[in-house]
Amino acid sequence: MARIKIKLMATLAERVGRKEIEVEASDWREALMKLREEHDSLNEVFSPNGEPAPSYMIFIDGVDYRLYEGGTPKEIVILPTIHGGSNNVDIELIEWSTIDEGVEEIVAKVESSGFKPDVIVGILRGGVIPARLVADRLGVNDITVMEVKLYKGTGIRGERPYLRQPPVLSLTDKRVLIVDDISDSGLTLQLAVEAVNLFMPKEVRTASIYIKPWTEFVPDYYAFTTRNWIVFPWERGEYARGE
């Protein structure tokens, strides 16, 4: 048994009136089961066995719970992954002028940092258009895309990342800038960096137009922070269809 710190992010802290809670437990599941028993307001966040509901993410010592190897953790972070965990969601339809402003902000930050990418990688699907725009402003000709997915393997408890579509350009010994549209939970960018590092680049940095205040992965470069549900210009159709 050990004292395990549990950090509640965004609206979760408001529910219990505290941002941090300590419990005695031998593993993360037991810690969350005890937390659930002590705070009824968190019943919807995870099941009695400690598994998070679909709209919430759990990080254990900085690692997604699905990738955690086991043992007694020191810190558990619980955060909403969609809409900030609230049912009262503001939908924000983003205009192209805002995208252009965001891209210019990112490019200015990249240039002022002295980082000169050789290759820009856009994350499918949302990061493809921002990646192209950033590449155009920076004058980078080598652009590729990648797609990171999660799967459940035979005999494996929980999900594991895999590359559904790897980059087709060589990244070895290259300075790589990974671009996405938004960092919500941060899991996508986190896994993308891990995947790109397998190709032995010289340096990897990340960028997104938006971040959510509860993200566990803050990219090196970003333009805006929002709690709203963002609808980008290139996804108006799927939003209208309710996808």
C-alpha positions in Angstrom: 0.0 0.0 0.0 1.2 3.5 -0.8 -0.1 7.1 -0.8 -1.1 7.8 -4.4 -1.9 11.4 -5.6 -4.9 11.8 -7.9 -5.2 15.1 -9.8 -8.6 16.1 -11.1 -8.5 18.3 -14.2 -11.0 20.9 -15.6 -14.6 20.5 -14.4 -13.8 17.4 -12.4 -12.1 19.5 -9.7 -15.2 21.6 -9.5 -17.3 18.6 -8.7 -15.4 17.6 -5.6 -14.1 21.0 -4.7 -10.5 19.9 -4.8 -7.8 19.6 -7.5 -5.8 16.9 -5.7 -6.8 13.9 -3.6 -4.5 11.3 -2.0 -5.6 7.7 -1.3 -3.9 4.6 0.0 -3.8 1.8 -2.6 -1.5 -0.8 -4.1 -2.3 0.0 -7.7 -4.1 2.5 -9.9 -7.4 0.5 -10.2 -7.7 0.2 -6.4 -7.0 3.9 -6.1 -9.7 4.9 -8.5 -12.2 2.5 -7.0 -11.6 4.1 -3.6 -12.0 7.6 -5.1 -15.3 6.6 -6.7 -16.6 5.2 -3.4 -15.7 8.4 -1.6 -17.1 10.8 -4.2 -20.5 10.0 -5.7 -20.1 13.0 -8.1 -17.5 11.0 -10.0 -19.6 7.9 -10.5 -20.0 8.6 -14.2 -16.3 9.2 -14.8 -15.3 5.5 -14.4 -16.8 2.2 -13.7 -16.6 0.4 -10.3 -13.5 -1.5 -11.6 -11.6 1.7 -12.4 -12.1 1.8 -16.2 -12.7 5.4 -17.4 -15.9 6.3 -19.3 -15.5 7.1 -23.0 -15.4 10.8 -22.4 -12.5 10.7 -19.9 -8.8 9.9 -20.0 -6.6 8.5 -17.2 -2.8 9.1 -17.2 -0.7 7.1 -14.7 2.7 8.7 -14.0 2.5 10.5 -17.3 1.5 7.4 -19.3 -1.9 6.6 -20.8 -3.5 4.0 -18.5 -3.8 1.6 -21.5 0.0 1.7 -21.9 0.9 1.5 -18.2 3.1 -1.5 -17.4 1.8 -1.9 -13.8 3.1 -1.4 -10.3 2.3 1.2 -7.7 2.1 4.7 -9.3 2.9 8.0 -7.7 0.4 10.1 -9.5 -2.8 9.6 -11.4 -4.4 12.3 -13.6 -8.0 12.2 -14.7 -9.3 14.6 -17.4 -12.2 15.0 -19.8 -11.3 14.3 -23.4 -14.4 15.7 -25.0 -16.1 19.0 -24.4 -14.2 19.6 -21.2 -16.5 17.0 -19.5 -19.5 19.3 -19.5 -22.9 18.8 -21.1 -23.2 22.6 -21.7 -21.0 22.8 -24.7 -20.3 25.8 -26.8 -19.9 24.9 -30.5 -17.5 27.1 -32.3 -17.5 27.2 -36.1 -14.0 28.3 -37.2 -13.6 30.5 -40.2 -10.7 30.3 -42.7 -9.5 33.7 -41.5 -9.0 32.3 -38.0 -7.1 29.3 -39.5 -4.8 31.7 -41.4 -4.2 33.7 -38.3 -3.4 30.6 -36.3 -1.0 29.3 -39.0 0.8 32.7 -39.1 1.2 32.5 -35.3 2.7 29.0 -35.4 5.0 29.9 -38.2 6.2 33.0 -36.4 6.9 30.9 -33.3 8.8 28.3 -35.3 11.0 30.9 -37.0 11.7 32.8 -33.8 12.8 29.5 -32.1 15.4 28.9 -34.8 13.9 25.5 -35.7 14.2 24.7 -39.4 12.2 21.6 -40.3 13.3 19.4 -43.2 10.1 17.5 -43.2 6.5 18.3 -42.1 4.3 15.4 -41.1 0.5 16.0 -41.0 -1.6 13.7 -38.8 -4.6 12.3 -40.6 -7.2 13.6 -40.8 -7.4 16.9 -39.1 -3.7 17.9 -39.4 -3.4 17.5 -43.1 -4.6 20.9 -44.2 -2.8 22.8 -41.4 0.4 20.9 -42.2 0.2 22.0 -45.9 -0.4 25.6 -44.8 2.5 25.6 -42.4 4.8 24.0 -45.0 3.8 26.7 -47.5 4.6 29.5 -45.1 7.9 28.0 -44.0 9.0 27.1 -47.5 9.3 23.3 -46.7 8.8 21.1 -49.8 8.9 17.7 -48.1 5.4 16.9 -46.7 4.0 13.6 -45.7 1.1 12.2 -43.5 0.7 9.6 -40.9 -2.2 8.0 -39.1 -2.0 6.6 -35.5 -4.7 4.2 -34.3 -5.4 2.1 -31.3 -6.1 -1.6 -31.3 -6.8 -4.5 -28.9 -4.5 -7.4 -29.6 -5.3 -11.0 -28.8 -4.6 -11.7 -25.2 -3.8 -8.0 -24.5 -5.8 -6.1 -21.9 -6.5 -2.6 -23.1 -5.6 -0.7 -26.3 -2.2 -0.4 -27.9 -1.1 2.2 -30.5 -0.1 1.2 -34.0 0.7 3.0 -37.3 -2.2 2.6 -39.6 -0.4 4.7 -42.2 3.3 5.4 -41.6 5.1 8.4 -43.2 6.3 7.6 -46.8 9.2 10.0 -46.8 12.5 9.2 -45.1 12.7 10.9 -41.7 16.2 9.5 -40.7 18.5 12.3 -39.6 15.9 14.9 -40.5 14.4 17.7 -38.5 10.7 16.8 -38.3 7.7 19.0 -37.5 4.5 17.1 -36.7 1.3 19.1 -37.2 -2.2 18.5 -36.0 -5.3 20.7 -35.8 -5.9 20.4 -32.1 -4.4 18.8 -29.0 -7.4 17.7 -26.8 -6.3 14.8 -24.5 -2.9 15.0 -26.2 -2.8 11.2 -26.8 -2.6 11.5 -30.6 0.4 13.8 -30.6 2.1 11.8 -27.9 1.8 8.6 -29.9 2.8 10.4 -33.1 6.0 11.6 -31.6 6.8 8.1 -30.3 6.1 6.6 -33.7 8.2 9.2 -35.6 11.1 8.6 -33.2 11.3 5.0 -34.5 12.5 6.4 -37.8 15.6 7.9 -36.1 15.1 11.6 -37.0 17.6 14.3 -35.9 14.9 16.2 -34.0 11.2 16.2 -33.6 8.9 19.1 -32.6 5.1 19.4 -32.7 2.5 22.0 -33.5 -1.3 22.4 -33.4 -3.6 25.3 -34.1 -5.6 24.8 -30.9 -5.0 23.2 -27.6 -7.5 22.4 -24.8 -6.5 23.6 -21.3 -6.6 20.1 -19.9 -4.3 18.5 -22.6 -1.6 16.3 -21.2 0.6 17.0 -24.2 1.3 20.6 -25.0 2.9 21.0 -28.4 6.0 23.0 -28.9 4.0 25.5 -31.0 0.3 26.4 -30.9 -1.8 29.4 -31.6 -5.0 29.3 -29.5 -6.5 27.7 -26.3 -10.2 26.9 -26.1 -12.7 24.9 -24.1 -15.2 24.9 -26.9 -16.1 22.1 -29.3 -14.3 23.2 -32.4 -15.6 22.6 -35.9 -13.0 23.4 -38.5 -13.8 24.6 -42.1 -12.7 21.3 -43.6 -15.1 19.2 -41.4 -18.4 21.2 -41.8 -19.9 18.3 -43.8 -19.2 15.6 -41.2 -20.4 17.9 -38.4 -23.7 18.5 -40.3 -24.1 14.8 -40.7 -23.5 14.3 -37.0 -20.4 12.2 -37.4 
